[in-house]
Amino acid sequence: MAMELEEWEALVGRPEWRKFEQFLEDWRAQILERIADGEFQVADRAERDTLTTDAIVRCQAMRDLVELKFETIGEFYYKPEDSYEEESNDDDNS
């Protein structure tokens, strides 16, 4: 079920969405501070790599959510045949 632009605008226009974005930004900053403080520097290299990779992936995911745009959602649901159907329907109306 694809989201419509009006639904997206209503969602991101809510104060709760701004609070959610702030939460994600704060959580991401906290993880980055933990990295800077050396919290993920453990003796075992494999464990360190796993911890660091996990922290980086979490930060990237949070950034992606904060920067999420309606176009990204539209592209996710877009099917090439949608464009063909629209063009075909336009031709029928001529």
Secondary structure, 3 states (H helix, E strand, C coil): CCCCHHHHHHHHCCHHHHHHHHHHHHHHHHHHHHHHCCCCCCCCHHHHHHHHHHHHHHHHHHHHHHCCCHHHHHHHHCCHHHHHHHHHHHHHCC
